[in-house]
Amino acid sequence: MMNAVETVPAASDFGNRKADSSRHLPGESAMWFFILGDLLIFGVYFVVYMFYRGQNQELFLQSQHQLNQGIGVINTVILLTSSLFVALATEAARERRSSHAFRLMGIAFAFGLAFPIFKMVEWLPKITAGLTPGENLFFMYYYLMTGMHLCHVVLGLAILAFVMRDLRVSDKPNIQFVETGAIYWHMVDLLWIILFALFYLRR
């Protein structure tokens, strides 16, 4: 009788531990500090950009019309789709379905790889036409911030490649590492959505 009673709190403790694990902060804490610092830096750039835009509205509006909004939309869809597959791959990795997670992460990587390609397709005609960072304040901030973001995309692709390697070689991948790569990639996606709204959509 005593044994049966003693098993009740044990089961309850197990449920509490399971609930606690489901509420844990995904990824490594160091990555969260890096992301928060990155968002702070970009936030300063966003504020400075909006200040100068307010001082030079006509110039910024005229320059904005020279951007290829179609490619901007394509790149937005690319990153959103890539982030979706990263989220699905992370969930599959948590369920210990490494091979399925690897395939999903590979799709995410392929979509992510398309982003810098389309960015070059957008940049090169502008640069050859003389629309360089020295053209005016709008293009200075455009190339500076989208260039910084492109560097983050390249770094994110490298991180996803390491995550894929871990998923491929191990039946029990490091879930925390997978989550760390995922949250970095989602940050890259978030930054692009803000950049897209600032440079391509805001009038």
Secondary structure, DSSP 8 states (H G I E B T S, - for coil): -HHHHHHHHHHHHHHHHHHHHHTS--S-HHHHHHHHHHHHHHHHHHHHHHHHHHHSHHHHHHHHTTS-HHHHHHHHHHHHHHHHHHHHHHHHHHTT-HHHHHHHHHHHHHHHHHHHHHHHHHHHHHHHTT--TTS-HHHHHHHHHHHHHHHHHHHHHHHHHHHHHHHHH-SS--HHHHHHHHHHHHHHHHHHHHHHIIIII--
